[in-house]
């Protein structure tokens, strides 16, 4: 961002919302976002698929997607954005065998230094039901990617 304390003029806020809601041309929307100092590049770092593929022999299917969540703490609610990255062996009969589970990495979008970055989350803090839900989402994402 150009200036963390910048005030967005009302007319630009309304125009930006209009463009985002009505699926305006991507270039025009990108130009407006750039003019007000919002970077539309994917935050870094990129997922480390090589490290996840190391636990498997042979070809692997990899992918990543975003899951949105909400932190509800002491009556305050805040949106959270997680990037789920995965790798698993390619098997035509059973894509990403869920018995062993795919190798996965969970990253949280962090804005602490003024620029968005992905910070890896230790999956041991996640409950078993959360991990099962993530595995289901991975399985769905992987099967949709295979059908493309």
Number of C-alpha atoms within 10 A of each C-alpha: 13 12 10 9 7 10 8 11 9 9 9 14 12 12 13 18 12 13 16 13 9 8 9 13 10 11 9 12 18 15 12 16 15 14 12 18 15 15 15 9 7 10 13 12 11 11 20 12 19 11 10 19 21 13 13 14 9 10 12 20 18 23 17 19 12 14 14 10 11 11 11 10 8 6 6 8 10 9 9 13 15 20 19 21 22 28 28 27 20 17 12 8 7 10 17 26 14 14 6 8 16 25 20 22 20 21 21 19 17 17 11 8 7 11 13 17 18 20 16 17 13 10 14 8 9 12 10 11 9 12 16 14 12 16 20 13 15 25 19 14 15 20 14 10 12 12 6 5
